[in-house]
């Protein structure tokens, strides 16, 4: 659309210029005709006088000259001559006409036998006047041409100036679009990178820190309070950033709720920035939700002679790691972070070899009846025994494997170990092993078939395997994955929801996804309070109402057992009975003896 407007302006300018040229051309053509016919009047009159002096009458030429003089004076006639409005020219033309009348009178006298001397003298004077009149017409034409040229160049100068002004204005608008974030009015990432490079090259007095941050769960705020409110939040943050840096740095919005700031460093800079932004947002926003709002920060201390793109990447990497750890985190890009990233890369590189060498070991933690302490099942957990003999726990590698997709192979490795265990120890049909499956695995297009293939390989009864998925993973399941879980339930598989109560909208999940087992998150027992005890009781009641089994995790003490018995929670899992132990040890301790432990 803008290109069409620009082309339209170009076209209008040149059309007007062409019109001016055409008008000037026609006007000068008109002047040329007047000059030409003025010369004809001069020459034709001389010819007429010469003929009359030789007694050769030419009335036709007299009529022609009458008409020609009249047309030069009036601008009307068969020759299409224009009337020159110049006073000097018209005066000379009038004098010429008077003298012409005298010449015509003398011609008649000569024809009647009078002397031709006066006619000859008149013709000489007439020739001089006619010559002067032609010169006057030529002068008028030259002046008109000069004026036209001046007007044309003035027009080009004026339109050029206007166009230059317009072009600069458009360039500023384009630069604003290219370099300024439309919503907040601060720099976008492209211009921020340019300005950062200038700033660090001129860095002398201040030490700068580059900060990358965003609002935790910003999508949640957009969904709950609307996108208009979300935009106001972003605008308020941009305003707060500008006030905070106070000309001692620069700031930008990258995308969605991601912001950057290059600001002079002081101890606690990130905490001060976060607190300041919250104060500004409280003043700007009408909803009183800012106290609960959290932000994640990634930071990098800038040194001289660095490339802007590099330090932006460093801050962004620190920010991503802060997001991975949890809400309200602040991470510096430093040697500690690099060591951890190197360790993560080393873990990922060793994953396939570790699978081939069976370094991932299945540990089992018993699940029991709270009332009798009878062992009724177990949860399969994973430990990684590395080449050097050290053990890695799931928190050290599960999230990495989920990001890279390796978790799919690991989940089925543990499933195979569980199926081998069930076959090796001839586990009873009423004893189930709960196997955790990542959201990545559930979404895999081969999940359903591979699950059946593994069970078929080891001739494992469906009732011995329980499919366990975390509550947070249930939130992200696609409709296709939900349909597969429903199909598995119809086939007889038990579906368990792990970490129940750790997220939000759990009741909505129970309404939209049918599960068989609720596993209450250990958080409710670890930091016990009267309200949390009441929540456990409510979850137990909900499970009974919905005809679900319920297991409380994190059972470690006699007090925990007493509480669960009081709340009628039927099943438990935790250190009170046993920590997770190797499969062989589990079999020896809980399968080769009576499955009951008395407290």
RODO-2510 file (C-alpha; in nm, 4 decimals, decimal comma):
residues 599
     n   res          X          Y          Z
     1     x     0,0000     0,0000     0,0000
     2     x     0,2826     0,2393     0,0916
     3     x     0,4641     0,1591    -0,2331
     4     x     0,1477     0,2489    -0,4279
     5     x     0,1265     0,5815    -0,2438
     6     x     0,4914     0,6571    -0,3233
     7     x     0,4429     0,5721    -0,6907
     8     x     0,1325     0,7933    -0,6954
     9     x     0,3311     1,0897    -0,5639
    10     x     0,6084     1,0295    -0,8177
    11     x     0,3492     1,0112    -1,0974
    12     x     0,1734     1,3336    -0,9932
    13     x     0,5012     1,5258    -0,9786
    14     x     0,6053     1,4184    -1,3264
    15     x     0,2580     1,4680    -1,4764
    16     x     0,2560     1,8294    -1,3549
    17     x     0,6107     1,8783    -1,4846
    18     x     0,5127     1,7367    -1,8234
    19     x     0,2023     1,9616    -1,8335
    20     x     0,4211     2,2645    -1,7638
    21     x     0,6565     2,1638    -2,0431
    22     x     0,3696     2,1025    -2,2872
    23     x     0,2072     2,4393    -2,2053
    24     x     0,5426     2,6137    -2,2467
    25     x     0,5982     2,4336    -2,5744
    26     x     0,2616     2,5308    -2,7176
    27     x     0,3040     2,8863    -2,5950
    28     x     0,6427     2,9158    -2,7633
    29     x     0,5004     2,7591    -3,0778
    30     x     0,2383     3,0339    -3,0718
    31     x     0,5084     3,2982    -3,0318
    32     x     0,7021     3,1433    -3,3191
    33     x     0,3965     3,1647    -3,5476
    34     x     0,3407     3,5305    -3,4521
    35     x     0,7086     3,6056    -3,5251
    36     x     0,6849     3,4196    -3,8524
    37     x     0,3701     3,5962    -3,9702
    38     x     0,5026     3,9323    -3,8505
    39     x     0,7939     3,8671    -4,0841
    40     x     0,5469     3,7692    -4,3616
    41     x     0,3683     4,1047    -4,3174
    42     x     0,7039     4,2790    -4,3644
    43     x     0,8045     4,0774    -4,6707
    44     x     0,4587     4,0617    -4,8365
    45     x     0,4179     4,4387    -4,8092
    46     x     0,7528     4,4924    -4,9837
    47     x     0,6485     4,2493    -5,2571
    48     x     0,3138     4,4304    -5,3005
    49     x     0,4804     4,7742    -5,3317
    50     x     0,7299     4,6346    -5,5830
    51     x     0,4454     4,4888    -5,7938
    52     x     0,2479     4,8170    -5,7804
    53     x     0,5547     5,0185    -5,8825
    54     x     0,5771     4,7874    -6,1856
    55     x     0,2082     4,8474    -6,2579
    56     x     0,1206     4,4926    -6,1607
    57     x    -0,1991     4,5044    -5,9531
    58     x    -0,2390     4,2427    -5,6736
    59     x    -0,5652     4,2994    -5,4815
    60     x    -0,5549     3,9440    -5,3495
    61     x    -0,2331     4,0206    -5,1634
    62     x    -0,3872     4,3381    -5,0224
    63     x    -0,6814     4,1407    -4,8826
    64     x    -0,4398     3,8799    -4,7439
    65     x    -0,2371     4,1499    -4,5676
    66     x    -0,5552     4,3126    -4,4302
    67     x    -0,6641     3,9814    -4,2796
    68     x    -0,3189     3,9061    -4,1465
    69     x    -0,2824     4,2381    -3,9663
    70     x    -0,6320     4,2024    -3,8228
    71     x    -0,5512     3,8523    -3,6955
    72     x    -0,2286     3,9717    -3,5327
    73     x    -0,4276     4,2409    -3,3502
    74     x    -0,7257     4,0267    -3,2451
    75     x    -0,5968     3,6683    -3,2327
    76     x    -0,8875     3,5563    -3,4536
    77     x    -0,8384     3,4258    -3,8033
    78     x    -0,7700     3,1365    -4,0309
    79     x    -0,4034     3,1050    -3,9429
    80     x    -0,4602     3,0292    -3,5738
    81     x    -0,2399     3,3090    -3,4497
    82     x    -0,2372     3,4066    -3,0834
    83     x    -0,2786     3,7640    -2,9695
    84     x     0,0281     3,9029    -2,7961
    85     x    -0,0970     4,1074    -2,5037
    86     x     0,2294     4,2973    -2,4780
    87     x     0,1570     4,6743    -2,4880
    88     x     0,4710     4,7643    -2,6841
    89     x     0,3973     4,5035    -2,9463
    90     x     0,0312     4,6112    -2,9776
    91     x     0,1322     4,9753    -3,0068
    92     x     0,3798     4,8952    -3,2840
    93     x     0,1151     4,6827    -3,4514
    94     x    -0,1309     4,9730    -3,4391
    95     x     0,1290     5,2038    -3,5932
    96     x     0,1897     4,9417    -3,8587
    97     x    -0,1810     4,9243    -3,9321
    98     x    -0,2074     5,3071    -3,9663
    99     x     0,0864     5,3114    -4,2006
   100     x    -0,0642     5,0205    -4,3952
   101     x    -0,3776     5,2226    -4,4521
   102     x    -0,1608     5,5047    -4,5916
   103     x     0,0178     5,2587    -4,8180
   104     x    -0,3135     5,1268    -4,9512
   105     x    -0,4230     5,4874    -5,0206
   106     x    -0,0970     5,5629    -5,2085
   107     x    -0,1392     5,2417    -5,4077
   108     x    -0,4723     5,3749    -5,5332
   109     x    -0,3092     5,7107    -5,6145
   110     x    -0,0305     5,5398    -5,8092
   111     x    -0,2874     5,3367    -6,0005
   112     x    -0,4540     5,6654    -6,0990
   113     x    -0,1319     5,8013    -6,2407
   114     x     0,0169     5,9905    -5,9483
   115     x     0,3849     5,9794    -5,8540
   116     x     0,5096     5,6590    -5,6868
   117     x     0,7749     5,8380    -5,4885
   118     x     0,5658     5,8648    -5,1716
   119     x     0,4619     5,4994    -5,1957
   120     x     0,8199     5,3924    -5,2156
   121     x     0,9149     5,6112    -4,9174
   122     x     0,6229     5,4719    -4,7141
   123     x     0,7269     5,1177    -4,7962
   124     x     1,0780     5,1826    -4,6668
   125     x     0,9465     5,3234    -4,3382
   126     x     0,6952     5,0405    -4,3156
   127     x     0,9735     4,7869    -4,3594
   128     x     1,1718     4,9403    -4,0719
   129     x     0,8669     4,9418    -3,8439
   130     x     0,7836     4,5849    -3,9410
   131     x     1,1402     4,4810    -3,8735
   132     x     1,1214     4,6420    -3,5309
   133     x     0,7880     4,4727    -3,4634
   134     x     0,9385     4,1314    -3,5504
   135     x     1,2268     4,2035    -3,3110
   136     x     0,9771     4,2982    -3,0382
   137     x     0,7848     3,9730    -3,0927
   138     x     1,1118     3,7770    -3,0784
   139     x     1,2051     3,9504    -2,7537
   140     x     0,8637     3,8695    -2,6027
   141     x     0,9076     3,5044    -2,7074
   142     x     1,2561     3,4879    -2,5529
   143     x     1,1318     3,6377    -2,2262
   144     x     0,8392     3,3959    -2,2149
   145     x     1,0714     3,1012    -2,2765
   146     x     1,3063     3,2189    -2,0019
   147     x     1,0122     3,2568    -1,7619
   148     x     0,8894     2,9079    -1,8490
   149     x     1,2332     2,7614    -1,7843
   150     x     1,2582     2,9474    -1,4524
   151     x     0,9086     2,8338    -1,3538
   152     x     0,9905     2,4739    -1,4479
   153     x     1,3070     2,4714    -1,2410
   154     x     1,1330     2,6475    -0,9510
   155     x     0,8644     2,3805    -0,9691
   156     x     1,1256     2,1045    -0,9693
   157     x     1,3028     2,2757    -0,6809
   158     x     0,9814     2,3150    -0,4822
   159     x     0,8527     1,9634    -0,5507
   160     x     1,2010     1,8237    -0,4876
   161     x     1,2100     1,9991    -0,1513
   162     x     0,8622     1,8805    -0,0624
   163     x     0,9457     1,5269    -0,1728
   164     x     1,2717     1,5325     0,0254
   165     x     1,0819     1,6436     0,3345
   166     x     0,8216     1,3743     0,2756
   167     x     1,0904     1,1131     0,2109
   168     x     1,2716     1,1976     0,5350
   169     x     0,9425     1,1842     0,7203
   170     x     0,8706     0,8406     0,5726
   171     x     1,2221     0,7258     0,6532
   172     x     1,1685     0,8257     1,0147
   173     x     0,8435     0,6317     1,0156
   174     x     1,0152     0,3302     0,8601
   175     x     1,2959     0,3539     1,1112
   176     x     1,0387     0,3753     1,3869
   177     x     0,8704     0,0619     1,2578
   178     x     1,2052    -0,1148     1,2144
   179     x     1,3683    -0,0066     1,5381
   180     x     1,0906     0,0817     1,7834
   181     x     0,8518    -0,1602     1,9486
   182     x     0,5056    -0,0493     1,8443
   183     x     0,3273    -0,1499     2,1663
   184     x     0,5654    -0,0066     2,4269
   185     x     0,7526     0,2676     2,2369
   186     x     1,0960     0,1414     2,3475
   187     x     1,3622    -0,0177     2,1257
   188     x     1,3018    -0,3523     1,9618
   189     x     1,5732    -0,6187     1,9663
   190     x     1,7304    -0,5096     1,6340
   191     x     1,7907    -0,1510     1,7396
   192     x     1,8809    -0,2593     2,0936
   193     x     2,1668    -0,4685     1,9592
   194     x     2,2954    -0,1715     1,7572
   195     x     2,2744     0,0639     2,0547
   196     x     2,4339    -0,1887     2,2904
   197     x     2,7327    -0,2160     2,0555
   198     x     2,7737     0,1631     2,0575
   199     x     2,7391     0,1750     2,4355
   200     x     2,9984    -0,0902     2,5151
   201     x     3,2460     0,0535     2,2644
   202     x     3,2244     0,3869     2,4499
   203     x     3,2186     0,2258     2,7934
   204     x     3,4514     0,4159     3,0230
   205     x     3,3167     0,5162     3,3581
   206     x     3,0384     0,2637     3,4263
   207     x     3,0286    -0,1117     3,4580
   208     x     2,7293    -0,2428     3,2669
   209     x     2,5117    -0,5452     3,3189
   210     x     2,2865    -0,6860     3,0473
   211     x     1,9587    -0,8172     3,1853
   212     x     1,7055    -1,0381     3,0097
   213     x     1,3792    -1,1031     3,1935
   214     x     1,0142    -1,1881     3,1529
   215     x     0,6966    -1,2377     3,3545
   216     x     0,6401    -1,5902     3,4782
   217     x     0,3164    -1,7395     3,3407
   218     x     0,2410    -1,4333     3,1291
   219     x     0,0116    -1,6438     2,9101
   220     x    -0,1929    -1,7151     3,2217
   221     x    -0,2462    -1,3418     3,2817
   222     x    -0,3473    -1,2936     2,9190
   223     x    -0,5930    -1,5788     2,9404
   224     x    -0,7465    -1,4846     3,2761
   225     x    -0,7513    -1,1034     3,2527
   226     x    -0,7560    -1,0511     2,8771
   227     x    -0,5018    -0,9405     2,6185
   228     x    -0,5801    -0,5723     2,6689
   229     x    -0,4733    -0,6004     3,0319
   230     x    -0,1659    -0,7974     2,9234
   231     x    -0,0707    -0,5127     2,6882
   232     x    -0,1074    -0,2649     2,9741
   233     x     0,1275    -0,4776     3,1837
   234     x     0,3895    -0,4689     2,9081
   235     x     0,3505    -0,0932     2,8608
   236     x     0,3874    -0,0400     3,2351
   237     x     0,7050    -0,2515     3,2437
   238     x     0,8506    -0,0493     2,9541
   239     x     0,7679     0,2722     3,1395
   240     x     0,9287     0,1400     3,4578
   241     x     1,2397     0,0299     3,2699
   242     x     1,2896     0,3735     3,1196
   243     x     1,2506     0,5387     3,4583
   244     x     1,4835     0,2901     3,6269
   245     x     1,7746     0,3253     3,3844
   246     x     1,7326     0,7067     3,3810
   247     x     1,9544     0,7746     3,0772
   248     x     2,2297     0,5511     3,2196
   249     x     2,1472     0,2653     2,9836
   250     x     1,9015     0,1413     2,7239
   251     x     1,6098    -0,0994     2,7209
   252     x     1,4098    -0,2993     2,4684
   253     x     1,1239    -0,5431     2,4263
   254     x     1,2119    -0,8526     2,2288
   255     x     0,8890    -1,0476     2,1940
   256     x     0,5767    -1,1130     2,3957
   257     x     0,6834    -1,0323     2,7556
   258     x     1,0609    -1,0676     2,7082
   259     x     1,2564    -0,7488     2,7914
   260     x     1,6233    -0,6500     2,7796
   261     x     1,8052    -0,3771     2,9692
   262     x     2,1640    -0,2542     2,9596
   263     x     2,2140    -0,0637     3,2814
   264     x     2,4988     0,0427     3,5082
   265     x     2,5780    -0,2291     3,7609
   266     x     2,5374    -0,2227     4,1370
   267     x     2,4900    -0,4975     4,3942
   268     x     2,1360    -0,6356     4,3904
   269     x     2,0593    -0,4752     4,0522
   270     x     1,8093    -0,7425     3,9466
   271     x     1,6216    -0,7381     4,2759
   272     x     1,6053    -0,3575     4,2694
   273     x     1,4784    -0,3597     3,9101
   274     x     1,2119    -0,6185     3,9886
   275     x     1,0911    -0,4276     4,2950
   276     x     1,0883    -0,0975     4,1081
   277     x     0,8876    -0,2432     3,8206
   278     x     0,6325    -0,3805     4,0652
   279     x     0,5905    -0,0360     4,2221
   280     x     0,5300     0,1219     3,8815
   281     x     0,2889    -0,1548     3,7805
   282     x     0,0906    -0,1145     4,1017
   283     x     0,0437     0,2535     4,0201
   284     x    -0,0497     0,1934     3,6550
   285     x    -0,2724    -0,1140     3,6711
   286     x    -0,6202    -0,1261     3,8137
   287     x    -0,6082    -0,4912     3,9258
   288     x    -0,4404    -0,5702     4,2566
   289     x    -0,2394    -0,8745     4,1438
   290     x     0,1167    -0,7437     4,1317
   291     x     0,2215    -0,8799     4,4724
   292     x     0,1783    -1,2333     4,3383
   293     x     0,3546    -1,1623     4,0090
   294     x     0,7004    -1,3167     3,9634
   295     x     0,9742    -1,2620     3,7072
   296     x     1,2709    -1,4666     3,5876
   297     x     1,6038    -1,2924     3,5218
   298     x     1,9160    -1,3813     3,3252
   299     x     2,2169    -1,1503     3,3646
   300     x     2,5614    -1,0968     3,2200
   301     x     2,8347    -0,8607     3,3374
   302     x     2,9557    -0,6704     3,0305
   303     x     3,3249    -0,6095     2,9671
   304     x     3,4850    -0,3918     2,7025
   305     x     3,5578    -0,5049     2,3462
   306     x     3,2708    -0,7531     2,3342
   307     x     3,0257    -0,8144     2,0518
   308     x     2,6678    -0,7124     2,1248
   309     x     2,5192    -1,0285     1,9729
   310     x     2,7338    -1,2431     2,2022
   311     x     2,6367    -1,0712     2,5236
   312     x     2,2691    -1,0808     2,4258
   313     x     2,3051    -1,4546     2,3744
   314     x     2,4760    -1,4906     2,7140
   315     x     2,1968    -1,3070     2,8954
   316     x     1,9312    -1,5017     2,7051
   317     x     2,0985    -1,8321     2,7911
   318     x     2,1074    -1,7368     3,1587
   319     x     1,7408    -1,6377     3,1362
   320     x     1,6437    -1,9720     2,9802
   321     x     1,8190    -2,1542     3,2607
   322     x     1,6412    -1,9405     3,5171
   323     x     1,3080    -2,0363     3,3551
   324     x     1,4066    -2,4040     3,3643
   325     x     1,4796    -2,3919     3,7373
   326     x     1,1463    -2,2363     3,8325
   327     x     0,9623    -1,9130     3,8943
   328     x     1,1215    -1,5962     4,0303
   329     x     1,4782    -1,7160     3,9600
   330     x     1,7802    -1,4999     3,8877
   331     x     2,0761    -1,6566     3,7085
   332     x     2,4097    -1,5012     3,6152
   333     x     2,5972    -1,6114     3,3083
   334     x     2,9227    -1,7080     3,4795
   335     x     3,1568    -2,0015     3,5233
   336     x     2,9100    -2,1862     3,7459
   337     x     2,6474    -2,1734     3,4720
   338     x     2,9003    -2,2802     3,2084
   339     x     3,0103    -2,5728     3,4238
   340     x     2,6525    -2,6832     3,4644
   341     x     2,5834    -2,6486     3,0906
   342     x     2,8967    -2,8473     3,0119
   343     x     2,7819    -3,1127     3,2546
   344     x     2,4397    -3,1173     3,0861
   345     x     2,6017    -3,1567     2,7435
   346     x     2,8184    -3,4375     2,8758
   347     x     2,5101    -3,6108     3,0133
   348     x     2,3300    -3,5836     2,6804
   349     x     2,6305    -3,7166     2,4886
   350     x     2,6535    -4,0201     2,7165
   351     x     2,2828    -4,1035     2,7064
   352     x     2,2782    -4,3464     2,4114
   353     x     2,5861    -4,5316     2,5301
   354     x     2,4380    -4,5481     2,8802
   355     x     2,1226    -4,7081     2,7381
   356     x     2,3236    -4,9611     2,5398
   357     x     2,5311    -5,0497     2,8461
   358     x     2,2248    -5,0702     3,0738
   359     x     2,3517    -4,7990     3,3071
   360     x     1,9951    -4,6867     3,3823
   361     x     1,8758    -4,8985     3,6703
   362     x     1,5200    -4,9480     3,7873
   363     x     1,4586    -4,8812     4,1547
   364     x     1,1298    -4,9733     4,3187
   365     x     0,9557    -4,8009     4,6073
   366     x     0,6738    -4,9947     4,7699
   367     x     0,3142    -4,8776     4,7861
   368     x     0,1174    -5,0027     5,0824
   369     x    -0,2182    -5,0110     5,2562
   370     x    -0,2162    -4,7504     5,5304
   371     x    -0,4377    -4,9523     5,7620
   372     x    -0,2387    -5,2800     5,7453
   373     x     0,0967    -5,1706     5,5926
   374     x     0,0568    -5,4504     5,3380
   375     x     0,2607    -5,4024     5,0211
   376     x     0,0224    -5,3878     4,7226
   377     x     0,2442    -5,2450     4,4518
   378     x     0,5457    -5,0307     4,3683
   379     x     0,6547    -4,7306     4,1703
   380     x     0,9381    -4,7759     3,9223
   381     x     1,2029    -4,5055     3,9525
   382     x     1,5304    -4,4610     3,7647
   383     x     1,8883    -4,4104     3,8743
   384     x     2,1849    -4,3638     3,6390
   385     x     2,4974    -4,5477     3,7461
   386     x     2,7755    -4,3809     3,5507
   387     x     3,1121    -4,5234     3,4422
   388     x     3,2899    -4,3783     3,7440
   389     x     3,0445    -4,5452     3,9813
   390     x     2,8591    -4,2283     4,0803
   391     x     2,4796    -4,2139     4,0661
   392     x     2,2681    -3,9467     3,9009
   393     x     1,9138    -3,8946     4,0254
   394     x     1,6201    -3,8114     3,7945
   395     x     1,6289    -3,4389     3,8753
   396     x     1,9777    -3,4265     3,7203
   397     x     1,8798    -3,5561     3,3768
   398     x     1,5044    -3,6055     3,3223
   399     x     1,4358    -3,2437     3,2209
   400     x     1,7347    -3,2548     2,9810
   401     x     1,6080    -3,5735     2,8205
   402     x     1,2618    -3,4240     2,7819
   403     x     1,4043    -3,1259     2,5940
   404     x     1,6046    -3,3453     2,3561
   405     x     1,3457    -3,6212     2,3155
   406     x     1,5696    -3,8889     2,4717
   407     x     1,3112    -3,9412     2,7430
   408     x     1,1068    -4,1568     2,5048
   409     x     1,3782    -4,4252     2,4942
   410     x     1,4405    -4,4002     2,8681
   411     x     1,0715    -4,4406     2,9561
   412     x     1,0516    -4,7615     2,7550
   413     x     1,3821    -4,8841     2,8982
   414     x     1,2292    -4,8659     3,2466
   415     x     0,9068    -5,0248     3,1204
   416     x     1,1081    -5,3164     2,9822
   417     x     1,2912    -5,3553     3,3131
   418     x     0,9569    -5,3546     3,4964
   419     x     0,8170    -5,6201     3,2618
   420     x     1,1311    -5,8350     3,3025
   421     x     1,0994    -5,7992     3,6794
   422     x     0,7359    -5,9112     3,6710
   423     x     0,8252    -6,2119     3,4533
   424     x     1,1422    -6,3029     3,6447
   425     x     0,9763    -6,3017     3,9856
   426     x     0,6403    -6,4272     3,8675
   427     x     0,4693    -6,1266     4,0295
   428     x     0,1104    -6,1842     4,1350
   429     x    -0,1698    -6,0470     3,9162
   430     x    -0,2916    -5,8142     4,1938
   431     x     0,0510    -5,6487     4,2264
   432     x     0,1060    -5,3507     3,9953
   433     x     0,4183    -5,1534     3,9109
   434     x     0,3585    -4,7881     3,8324
   435     x     0,5768    -4,6701     3,5409
   436     x     0,6215    -4,2988     3,4763
   437     x     0,5708    -4,1709     3,1226
   438     x     0,6749    -3,8214     3,0150
   439     x     0,4435    -3,5938     2,8192
   440     x     0,6958    -3,6282     2,5349
   441     x     0,6508    -4,0039     2,5351
   442     x     0,2713    -3,9861     2,5518
   443     x     0,2688    -3,7556     2,2478
   444     x     0,4958    -3,9850     2,0450
   445     x     0,3067    -4,1378     1,7539
   446     x     0,4511    -4,4858     1,8313
   447     x     0,3644    -4,4776     2,2030
   448     x     0,0518    -4,6930     2,1869
   449     x     0,2011    -4,9623     1,9628
   450     x     0,5351    -4,9779     2,1431
   451     x     0,3609    -5,0104     2,4797
   452     x     0,1749    -5,3165     2,3550
   453     x     0,4882    -5,4544     2,1868
   454     x     0,6848    -5,4446     2,5125
   455     x     0,4071    -5,6097     2,7127
   456     x     0,3686    -5,8757     2,4430
   457     x     0,7458    -5,9346     2,4381
   458     x     0,7492    -6,0241     2,8089
   459     x     0,3952    -6,1668     2,8224
   460     x     0,3142    -5,9091     3,0900
   461     x    -0,0515    -5,8941     3,2017
   462     x    -0,2066    -5,5505     3,1598
   463     x    -0,3061    -5,5439     3,5262
   464     x     0,0579    -5,5537     3,6389
   465     x     0,1465    -5,2227     3,4702
   466     x     0,0118    -4,8858     3,5837
   467     x     0,0659    -4,5844     3,3516
   468     x     0,1667    -4,2852     3,5643
   469     x     0,1613    -3,9274     3,4306
   470     x     0,2236    -3,6088     3,6273
   471     x    -0,0599    -3,3639     3,6811
   472     x     0,1281    -3,0899     3,4900
   473     x     0,1718    -3,3235     3,1902
   474     x    -0,2042    -3,3798     3,1771
   475     x    -0,2496    -3,0069     3,1107
   476     x    -0,0479    -3,0293     2,7873
   477     x    -0,1981    -3,3431     2,6387
   478     x    -0,3376    -3,3123     2,2894
   479     x    -0,6810    -3,4451     2,2020
   480     x    -0,5152    -3,7350     2,0218
   481     x    -0,3119    -3,8298     2,3295
   482     x    -0,6194    -3,8087     2,5513
   483     x    -0,8004    -4,0388     2,3124
   484     x    -0,5144    -4,2921     2,3344
   485     x    -0,5231    -4,2859     2,7161
   486     x    -0,8984    -4,3415     2,7070
   487     x    -0,8485    -4,6370     2,4727
   488     x    -0,5837    -4,7836     2,7074
   489     x    -0,8234    -4,7546     3,0036
   490     x    -1,0891    -4,9354     2,8045
   491     x    -0,8342    -5,2120     2,7427
   492     x    -0,7794    -5,2502     3,1159
   493     x    -0,4755    -5,0328     3,1866
   494     x    -0,4746    -4,8299     3,5072
   495     x    -0,4000    -4,4573     3,4622
   496     x    -0,2508    -4,2698     3,7586
   497     x    -0,2131    -3,8941     3,8026
   498     x     0,1101    -3,8176     3,9861
   499     x     0,1832    -3,5066     4,1975
   500     x    -0,1886    -3,4296     4,2311
   501     x    -0,2418    -3,0876     4,3908
   502     x     0,0947    -2,9466     4,2823
   503     x    -0,0548    -2,7576     3,9880
   504     x    -0,3812    -2,5743     3,9253
   505     x    -0,7183    -2,6606     3,7705
   506     x    -0,6852    -3,0185     3,8974
   507     x    -1,0602    -3,0533     3,9386
   508     x    -1,1055    -2,9464     3,5773
   509     x    -0,8646    -3,2219     3,4799
   510     x    -1,0645    -3,4818     3,6689
   511     x    -1,3704    -3,3702     3,4788
   512     x    -1,2051    -3,3776     3,1336
   513     x    -0,9715    -3,6783     3,1740
   514     x    -1,0723    -4,0056     3,3366
   515     x    -0,8027    -4,1456     3,5663
   516     x    -0,8025    -4,4383     3,8054
   517     x    -0,5499    -4,3311     4,0685
   518     x    -0,4731    -3,9978     4,2340
   519     x    -0,1288    -3,9663     4,3915
   520     x    -0,1305    -3,6807     4,6428
   521     x     0,1892    -3,4758     4,6178
   522     x     0,4280    -3,5238     4,9087
   523     x     0,4330    -3,1461     4,9566
   524     x     0,1184    -3,1726     5,1706
   525     x     0,2965    -3,3943     5,4279
   526     x     0,6439    -3,2384     5,4149
   527     x     0,5225    -2,8948     5,5250
   528     x     0,2163    -2,9920     5,7178
   529     x    -0,0457    -2,7460     5,8362
   530     x    -0,4093    -2,7693     5,9424
   531     x    -0,5276    -2,6459     5,6017
   532     x    -0,3108    -2,8954     5,4165
   533     x    -0,4399    -3,1776     5,6302
   534     x    -0,7915    -3,0665     5,5389
   535     x    -0,6955    -3,0626     5,1694
   536     x    -0,5695    -3,4214     5,1941
   537     x    -0,9033    -3,5184     5,3491
   538     x    -1,0942    -3,3429     5,0702
   539     x    -0,8874    -3,5160     4,7988
   540     x    -0,9557    -3,8526     4,9662
   541     x    -1,3291    -3,7771     4,9710
   542     x    -1,3256    -3,6643     4,6055
   543     x    -1,1430    -3,9819     4,5015
   544     x    -1,3927    -4,2003     4,6825
   545     x    -1,6834    -4,0105     4,5274
   546     x    -1,5337    -4,0564     4,1794
   547     x    -1,4527    -4,4232     4,2524
   548     x    -1,0762    -4,3676     4,2288
   549     x    -0,7878    -4,5080     4,4240
   550     x    -0,5835    -4,2510     4,6156
   551     x    -0,2217    -4,2750     4,7313
   552     x    -0,0436    -4,0187     4,9472
   553     x     0,3270    -3,9793     4,8702
   554     x     0,5978    -3,8714     5,1132
   555     x     0,4881    -4,0895     5,4061
   556     x     0,7921    -4,0888     5,6345
   557     x     0,6863    -4,0889     6,0005
   558     x     0,4472    -4,2537     6,2406
   559     x     0,2657    -3,9197     6,2620
   560     x     0,2098    -3,9354     5,8865
   561     x     0,0570    -4,2819     5,9186
   562     x    -0,1674    -4,1690     6,2021
   563     x    -0,2868    -3,8690     6,0001
   564     x    -0,3648    -4,0782     5,6911
   565     x    -0,5543    -4,3315     5,9015
   566     x    -0,7482    -4,0478     6,0596
   567     x    -0,8341    -3,9086     5,7152
   568     x    -0,9198    -4,2559     5,5812
   569     x    -0,6545    -4,2344     5,3122
   570     x    -0,6261    -4,5979     5,2007
   571     x    -0,2798    -4,6093     5,0387
   572     x     0,0617    -4,4579     5,0980
   573     x     0,4157    -4,4464     4,9619
   574     x     0,7317    -4,3217     5,1244
   575     x     1,0365    -4,3763     5,3395
   576     x     0,8275    -4,5002     5,6301
   577     x     0,8273    -4,8418     5,4598
   578     x     1,1308    -4,8063     5,2334
   579     x     1,3288    -4,5711     5,0182
   580     x     1,3545    -4,6663     4,6492
   581     x     1,5757    -4,9759     4,6231
   582     x     1,7177    -5,1935     4,3473
   583     x     1,4736    -5,4353     4,1884
   584     x     1,6555    -5,7462     4,3152
   585     x     1,6666    -5,6085     4,6685
   586     x     1,2985    -5,5193     4,6455
   587     x     1,2132    -5,8752     4,5394
   588     x     1,4146    -6,0234     4,8225
   589     x     1,2680    -5,7897     5,0823
   590     x     0,9044    -5,7662     4,9764
   591     x     0,8218    -6,0469     4,7359
   592     x     0,9951    -6,3514     4,8858
   593     x     0,8349    -6,2907     5,2227
   594     x     0,4888    -6,2122     5,3416
   595     x     0,3913    -5,8708     5,1953
   596     x     0,3039    -5,7156     5,5262
   597     x     0,5002    -5,5035     5,7672
   598     x     0,3734    -5,4361     6,1125
   599     x     0,4651    -5,1143     6,2838
***
